[in-house]
Amino acid sequence: MFDRSAHVYDLLYSFKDYEAEARALVSLIQERNPGASSLLDVACGTGKHLAILRAEFPDIAGVDLDDGLLSIARERLPDVPLTHADMRAFDLGRTFDAVTCLFSAVGYLQDDAELAAAVGRMAAHLAPGGVIVIDGWVRADAWWPGTHVHALAESADGVAAARVARTWREGDRAILDMRYLIATAEVGFEEQRELHELTLFSDQAYRAAFAAASLAPVVVASPMEDRDRYVAVAP
């Protein structure tokens, strides 16, 4: 997914307020499970959320399918168990008081069956009374018409990176054609391209996936516009 850009992922997303997002997550989880002390982040990426959340949840772990992002997370969190695995089929052999899947990572699933499989695996890792939090991708009924362009650019620590994206819809898919220009003093210029396809799941599809895992979700405010955050508590 981010095989060409993992090394500049944190730089390009440095505008994200991870501290505020983590505080909101802590409040959401503790309201439903005040004694929660363990947390699993599925699609943990570079581990920036986990690095903050560990202050409230001393027992943390992460799962991700992207080797490049996971290698950065391992450098950031050398003492945390981080597993290379597919969210549709992973099994860590234990449960947690909270399981999160943030920043719309479920959008990379291809259809309703894969969504149900992933939610089912996350639910299987919930302890009794555990809280699951899943950030959906843009809703199908909220996708903006036409083709759009967007750009991000940032520099820090001797690296400058820019990403220009062209985005459109094909059926139930959002297509993100992303081009990168990266510069360092030592190496010079680097150009990369990634093509991402994300599924525009309906609210019904998300709820059906939770129901298949015997969970009843509620939708709460999401930190991202036009997306829903689904929360449920295990029996």
DOTORFI-589198 format. One record per residue: residue number from 0; y, x, z of N, C-alpha, C in turn. Coordinates in steps of 0.1 Angstrom, whole numbers, plus 5000, padded with zeros to 4 digits. Atoms other than C-alpha are relative to their C-alpha. Layout:
N
REC   nr  n_py  n_px  n_pz  ca_py  ca_px  ca_pz  c_py  c_px  c_pz
REC  NUM     Y     X     Z      Y      X      Z     Y     X     Z
...
//
This chain:
235
REC   nr  n_py  n_px  n_pz  ca_py  ca_px  ca_pz  c_py  c_px  c_pz
REC    0  4988  5008  5000   5000   5000   5000  5013  5009  5000
REC    1  4989  4991  5000   5025   5026   5010  4996  5015  4998
REC    2  5006  4986  5003   5005   5056   4996  5010  5009  4994
REC    3  4990  4991  5006   5036   5070   4978  5012  5002  5009
REC    4  4987  5000  4992   5062   5063   5005  4999  5001  5015
REC    5  5002  5000  4986   5047   5066   5039  5009  5011  5007
REC    6  4992  4989  4994   5066   5099   5045  5015  4996  5002
REC    7  4986  5005  4998   5099   5080   5042  5001  4986  5005
REC    8  5000  5013  4995   5089   5047   5056  5009  4998  5012
REC    9  4991  5001  4988   5106   5052   5090  5014  5002  4997
REC   10  4986  4997  5004   5137   5066   5074  5006  4987  4993
REC   11  4995  5011  5007   5141   5036   5051  5001  4987  5008
REC   12  4999  5012  4991   5135   5011   5078  5007  5003  5014
REC   13  4993  4996  4988   5157   5029   5104  5010  4989  5004
REC   14  4990  5011  4996   5180   4998   5103  4993  4990  5009
REC   15  5007  5009  4992   5153   4978   5121  5002  5003  5015
REC   16  4998  4998  4985   5160   4972   5158  4987  4998  5007
REC   17  5013  5000  4994   5126   4980   5171  5000  4997  5015
REC   18  4999  5002  4986   5138   4979   5207  5002  4985  5003
REC   19  4998  5014  4998   5151   4943   5204  4987  4992  4996
REC   20  5013  5007  5004   5119   4932   5186  4990  5001  5010
REC   21  5010  4998  4989   5098   4947   5213  5003  4992  5012
REC   22  4996  5008  4989   5118   4930   5240  4996  4985  4998
REC   23  5004  5013  5003   5113   4897   5223  4985  4997  5001
REC   24  5014  5001  4999   5076   4903   5220  4995  4999  5014
REC   25  5004  4999  4985   5072   4912   5257  5003  4987  5006
REC   26  4997  5013  4994   5090   4880   5267  4991  4989  4996
REC   27  5009  5010  5006   5069   4859   5244  4986  5001  5006
REC   28  5013  4998  4994   5037   4874   5257  4999  4997  5015
REC   29  5001  5001  4985   5045   4875   5294  5003  4985  5004
REC   30  4998  5014  4997   5057   4839   5293  4987  4992  5000
REC   31  5012  5006  5002   5022   4829   5283  4988  5006  5008
REC   32  5010  4992  4992   5002   4856   5301  5007  5010  5008
REC   33  4992  4991  4992   5022   4871   5329  4993  5013  5004
REC   34  5007  4989  4995   4995   4895   5339  4995  5009  4989
REC   35  5004  4992  5011   4990   4910   5304  5003  5015  5002
REC   36  4998  4986  4998   4985   4947   5305  4994  5008  4988
REC   37  5006  4993  5012   4966   4955   5272  5005  4993  4988
REC   38  4995  5005  5012   4978   4951   5237  4994  5007  4988
REC   39  5005  4994  5013   4963   4957   5202  5010  4996  4989
REC   40  4991  5003  5011   4987   4959   5173  4992  5003  4987
REC   41  5008  5000  5012   4969   4951   5140  5010  5003  4988
REC   42  4990  4996  5010   4986   4967   5109  5012  5007  5008
REC   43  4990  4994  4991   5004   4990   5134  5009  5010  4993
REC   44  4991  4992  5008   5020   5011   5106  5002  5014  5007
REC   45  4997  4987  4994   5037   5042   5120  5001  5000  5015
REC   46  5001  5001  4985   5034   5030   5156  5013  4999  5007
REC   47  4988  5001  4993   5070   5024   5163  5001  4989  5010
REC   48  5001  5011  4990   5064   4991   5180  4992  5004  5012
REC   49  5009  4996  4989   5035   5005   5200  5007  5010  5009
REC   50  4993  4990  4992   5057   5034   5212  5009  4994  5010
REC   51  4991  5007  4991   5081   5009   5228  4992  4991  5009
REC   52  5007  5010  4993   5056   4983   5239  4991  5006  5011
REC   53  5008  4994  4990   5035   5008   5259  5006  5000  5014
REC   54  4993  5000  4987   5061   5007   5286  4996  4988  5008
REC   55  5004  5013  4994   5050   4971   5294  4985  4998  5000
REC   56  5015  5002  5001   5014   4973   5283  4994  5014  5000
REC   57  5005  4986  4999   4999   5006   5295  4987  5002  4992
REC   58  5013  4998  5008   4966   5000   5276  5003  4994  4986
REC   59  4997  5004  5014   4975   4999   5239  4990  5006  4990
REC   60  5008  4995  5011   4956   5004   5206  5006  4995  4987
REC   61  4995  5004  5013   4963   5001   5169  4990  5001  4990
REC   62  5009  5001  5012   4946   4993   5137  5008  5000  4987
REC   63  4993  5001  5012   4958   5000   5102  4991  5005  4988
REC   64  5008  4997  5011   4943   5003   5067  5007  5012  4992
REC   65  4993  4990  5008   4970   5027   5053  4999  5014  5007
REC   66  5002  4987  4994   4960   5063   5059  5013  5008  5003
REC   67  4987  4993  4998   4996   5077   5054  5008  4995  5012
REC   68  4993  5006  4988   5012   5053   5079  4993  5004  5013
REC   69  5007  4998  4988   4984   5058   5104  5001  5015  5004
REC   70  4999  4986  4997   4987   5096   5102  5013  5003  5008
REC   71  4987  4999  4993   5024   5093   5113  4998  4994  5014
REC   72  5002  5006  4987   5014   5069   5141  4992  5009  5009
REC   73  5008  4991  4992   4988   5095   5153  5009  5012  5005
REC   74  4991  4990  4995   5015   5121   5155  5009  4995  5011
REC   75  4991  5006  4990   5038   5098   5174  4993  4996  5013
REC   76  5007  5005  4989   5011   5085   5197  4986  5007  5001
REC   77  5012  4992  5000   4985   5113   5201  4989  4996  5010
REC   78  5010  5004  4989   4969   5098   5232  4996  4985  4999
REC   79  5004  5015  5002   4965   5062   5218  4989  4999  4990
REC   80  5011  5003  5010   4933   5050   5201  5006  4992  4988
REC   81  4995  5006  5012   4944   5043   5165  4988  5000  4990
REC   82  5012  5001  5008   4916   5031   5142  5004  4996  4985
REC   83  4999  5004  5014   4915   5031   5104  4990  4989  4997
REC   84  5008  5011  5002   4902   4997   5096  5007  4989  4992
REC   85  4995  5012  5008   4906   4965   5075  5001  4989  5010
REC   86  4998  5011  4991   4921   4936   5094  4990  4988  4998
REC   87  5010  5011  5003   4895   4913   5077  4987  5002  5006
REC   88  5014  4997  4996   4865   4931   5092  4999  5009  5011
REC   89  5001  4990  4990   4874   4953   5121  4993  4995  5013
REC   90  5006  5003  4987   4855   4954   5154  5001  5012  5009
REC   91  4998  4989  4991   4867   4976   5182  4991  4999  5013
REC   92  5010  5001  4989   4840   4964   5207  5006  4997  5013
REC   93  4994  5003  4987   4865   4952   5233  5011  4989  4997
REC   94  4990  5010  5001   4892   4926   5240  5013  5005  5006
REC   95  4987  4996  4995   4929   4927   5248  5007  4987  5005
REC   96  4992  5012  4995   4954   4905   5267  5010  4995  4989
REC   97  4991  5004  5010   4976   4904   5236  4996  5007  4987
REC   98  5003  4994  5013   4970   4910   5199  5012  4996  4991
REC   99  4989  5003  5008   4999   4913   5175  4997  5005  4985
REC  100  5001  4996  5014   5002   4915   5137  5014  4997  4994
REC  101  4986  5001  5002   5039   4921   5128  5004  5003  4986
REC  102  4993  4996  5013   5063   4925   5099  4993  4995  4988
REC  103  5006  5007  5011   5044   4901   5077  4989  5007  4993
REC  104  5011  4992  5006   5014   4924   5071  4990  4991  4995
REC  105  5010  5010  5005   4992   4893   5066  5003  4996  4985
REC  106  4997  5003  5014   5010   4888   5033  4992  5007  4990
REC  107  5008  4992  5010   4989   4915   5017  4986  4994  4998
REC  108  5013  5006  5002   4958   4893   5022  5001  4991  4987
REC  109  5000  5006  5013   4947   4877   4989  4999  4985  4999
REC  110  5002  5015  5001   4938   4841   4997  4998  4995  5014
REC  111  5002  5007  4987   4932   4815   5024  4988  5005  5007
REC  112  5012  4996  4994   4897   4828   5030  5002  5014  5007
REC  113  4997  4987  4994   4909   4864   5037  5009  4998  5012
REC  114  4991  5003  4989   4937   4850   5059  4992  4995  5012
REC  115  5008  5005  4990   4911   4831   5079  4991  5011  5006
REC  116  5008  4989  4995   4889   4862   5082  5008  5009  5009
REC  117  4992  4991  4992   4917   4883   5095  5004  4994  5013
REC  118  4996  5007  4988   4929   4857   5120  4987  5000  5009
REC  119  5012  5001  4992   4893   4853   5131  4996  5013  5007
REC  120  5003  4987  4994   4888   4891   5137  5010  5003  5011
REC  121  4990  4998  4989   4921   4892   5157  4996  4992  5012
REC  122  5004  5009  4989   4910   4862   5178  4988  5005  5007
REC  123  5012  4994  4993   4877   4879   5185  5003  5011  5009
REC  124  4996  4989  4991   4896   4907   5202  5009  4995  5011
REC  125  4992  5006  4989   4914   4883   5226  4992  4998  5012
REC  126  5006  5004  4987   4905   4882   5262  5003  4986  5004
REC  127  4997  5013  4996   4904   4848   5279  5015  4999  5004
REC  128  4986  5001  4997   4940   4836   5281  5009  5010  4992
REC  129  4992  4990  5007   4951   4863   5257  5009  4993  4990
REC  130  4990  5005  5009   4981   4858   5234  4999  5007  4987
REC  131  5000  4995  5014   4980   4863   5196  5014  4997  4994
REC  132  4987  5002  5006   5013   4868   5177  4998  5005  4985
REC  133  5001  4996  5014   5012   4868   5139  5013  4997  4992
REC  134  4988  5002  5008   5043   4872   5117  4996  4997  4985
REC  135  5003  5004  5014   5038   4853   5084  5010  5006  4990
REC  136  4991  4996  5011   5052   4864   5051  5009  4988  4996
REC  137  4991  5011  5004   5079   4843   5034  4992  4988  4996
REC  138  5007  5013  5003   5068   4807   5032  5000  4997  4985
REC  139  5000  5004  5015   5058   4794   4997  5012  4991  4997
REC  140  4989  5010  5003   5084   4766   5000  5014  5006  5003
REC  141  4987  4994  4997   5111   4791   5011  5003  5011  4990
REC  142  4998  4989  5010   5107   4816   4982  5012  4997  4991
REC  143  4988  5003  5008   5140   4819   4963  4996  5002  4985
REC  144  5004  5000  5014   5138   4812   4925  5006  5012  4993
REC  145  4995  4989  5009   5143   4838   4898  4995  5014  5004
REC  146  5003  4986  4998   5141   4876   4898  5012  5006  5008
REC  147  4990  4994  4991   5160   4896   4925  4999  5015  5001
REC  148  5000  4985  4998   5170   4932   4931  5005  5003  5013
REC  149  4996  4996  4986   5175   4950   4964  4999  5015  5001
REC  150  5000  4986  4998   5182   4985   4975  5002  5004  5014
REC  151  4999  4993  4987   5178   5006   5006  5003  5015  4998
REC  152  4998  4985  5001   5191   5041   5012  5004  5005  5013
REC  153  4997  4994  4987   5193   5064   5042  4997  5015  4999
REC  154  5002  4985  4999   5194   5101   5051  5000  5004  5014
REC  155  5001  4995  4986   5185   5120   5082  4991  5013  5000
REC  156  5008  4988  4998   5171   5154   5092  4996  5007  4987
REC  157  5003  4992  5012   5174   5170   5058  4992  4992  4989
REC  158  5007  5008  5010   5158   5141   5039  5009  4988  4996
REC  159  4992  5011  5005   5176   5115   5017  4990  4992  4991
REC  160  5009  5008  5007   5157   5085   5003  5007  4987  4996
REC  161  4995  5013  5005   5166   5054   4982  4988  4993  4994
REC  162  5010  5009  5006   5144   5025   4973  5007  4988  4993
REC  163  4995  5012  5007   5153   5000   4946  4988  4991  4996
REC  164  5012  5010  5002   5131   4969   4943  5005  4989  4991
REC  165  4999  5012  5009   5128   4942   4917  4989  4990  5004
REC  166  5010  5009  4994   5111   4911   4931  5000  4987  4992
REC  167  5001  5013  5006   5098   4879   4915  4987  4994  5004
REC  168  5011  5008  4996   5072   4852   4919  4991  4997  4988
REC  169  5010  5004  5010   5040   4847   4899  4989  4991  5007
REC  170  5009  5009  4993   5021   4816   4911  5002  5000  5015
REC  171  4999  4998  4985   5013   4821   4948  5002  5014  5004
REC  172  4998  4986  4997   5022   4858   4946  5014  5004  4999
REC  173  4987  4993  5001   5054   4877   4954  4997  5014  4995
REC  174  5002  4987  5006   5056   4908   4932  5012  5008  5003
REC  175  4989  4991  4997   5076   4937   4945  4998  5013  4993
REC  176  5001  4988  5008   5081   4965   4920  5011  5010  5006
REC  177  4991  4991  4992   5096   4994   4941  5000  5014  4995
REC  178  4998  4986  5005   5110   5027   4928  5007  5008  5011
REC  179  4994  4991  4989   5118   5056   4952  5006  5013  4993
REC  180  4994  4987  5003   5141   5086   4948  5001  5007  5013
REC  181  5000  4993  4987   5136   5111   4976  5004  5015  4997
REC  182  4995  4987  5002   5154   5144   4980  4999  5008  5013
REC  183  5000  4990  4989   5149   5174   5004  5006  5013  4995
REC  184  4994  4987  5004   5167   5207   5004  4989  5010  4996
REC  185  5010  4990  5003   5134   5226   5003  4993  4997  4987
REC  186  5008  5004  5012   5115   5206   4976  5008  4996  4988
REC  187  4993  5006  5011   5142   5190   4956  4998  4985  4999
REC  188  5001  5014  5002   5138   5156   4940  4985  4995  4998
REC  189  5013  5006  5001   5107   5133   4941  5002  4986  4996
REC  190  4999  5014  5005   5103   5100   4922  4986  4994  5002
REC  191  5013  5007  4997   5076   5075   4932  5002  4985  4996
REC  192  5000  5014  5003   5067   5039   4923  4988  4994  5007
REC  193  5011  5008  4994   5047   5013   4942  5002  4985  4995
REC  194  5000  5014  5004   5038   4978   4931  4992  4992  5011
REC  195  5006  5008  4989   5031   4954   4960  4999  4986  4996
REC  196  5002  5014  5002   5017   4919   4957  4996  4994  5013
REC  197  5002  5007  4987   5019   4896   4987  4998  4985  4997
REC  198  5003  5014  5002   5006   4860   4990  5010  4992  5007
REC  199  4991  5009  4994   5030   4832   4997  4991  4988  5006
REC  200  5008  5010  4994   5008   4813   5021  5009  4988  5005
REC  201  4993  5012  4994   5017   4778   5032  4998  4999  5015
REC  202  5001  5002  4985   5022   4767   5068  4986  4994  5002
REC  203  5013  5005  4998   4990   4747   5063  4989  5010  5000
REC  204  5011  4989  5000   4970   4778   5054  5000  5008  5013
REC  205  5000  4993  4987   4982   4796   5085  4994  4992  5011
REC  206  5005  5008  4990   4974   4767   5107  4985  4998  4999
REC  207  5014  5001  5002   4940   4763   5091  4992  5012  5004
REC  208  5006  4987  4996   4932   4800   5097  4999  5000  5015
REC  209  5000  5000  4986   4941   4796   5134  4989  4990  5005
REC  210  5009  5010  4996   4921   4764   5137  4985  5004  4998
REC  211  5013  4995  5002   4890   4781   5122  4996  5010  5011
REC  212  5003  4991  4989   4893   4806   5151  5001  4993  5013
REC  213  4999  5008  4988   4895   4777   5176  5013  5003  5008
REC  214  4987  4998  4994   4932   4784   5183  5010  4990  4994
REC  215  4989  5010  5004   4962   4760   5182  5013  5007  5000
REC  216  4988  4992  5000   4993   4779   5171  5013  4991  5001
REC  217  4987  5005  5000   5029   4771   5177  5009  5010  4992
REC  218  4990  4991  5008   5058   4784   5155  5012  5002  5009
REC  219  4988  4996  4992   5086   4803   5173  5009  5007  4991
REC  220  4990  4993  5008   5117   4820   5161  4995  5014  4996
REC  221  5004  4987  5006   5110   4850   5138  5012  5009  4999
REC  222  4989  4991  5003   5131   4881   5136  5004  5001  4986
REC  223  4997  4999  5014   5130   4877   5099  5002  4987  4993
REC  224  4996  5013  5006   5146   4850   5078  4990  4995  4991
REC  225  5009  5007  5009   5125   4825   5059  4985  5003  5003
REC  226  5014  4997  4996   5093   4836   5078  4998  4993  5013
REC  227  5004  5006  4987   5074   4820   5107  4992  5009  5008
REC  228  5008  4992  4990   5060   4836   5138  4990  4990  5006
REC  229  5010  5009  4994   5027   4820   5149  4995  5006  5013
REC  230  5004  4996  4987   5017   4822   5185  4989  4991  5005
REC  231  5011  5008  4994   4985   4810   5202  4995  5007  5012
REC  232  5006  4995  4988   4967   4814   5235  4985  4997  5000
REC  233  5014  5002  5000   4930   4819   5237  4996  4992  5012
REC  234  5005  5008  4989   4910   4795   5259  4996  5009  5012
//
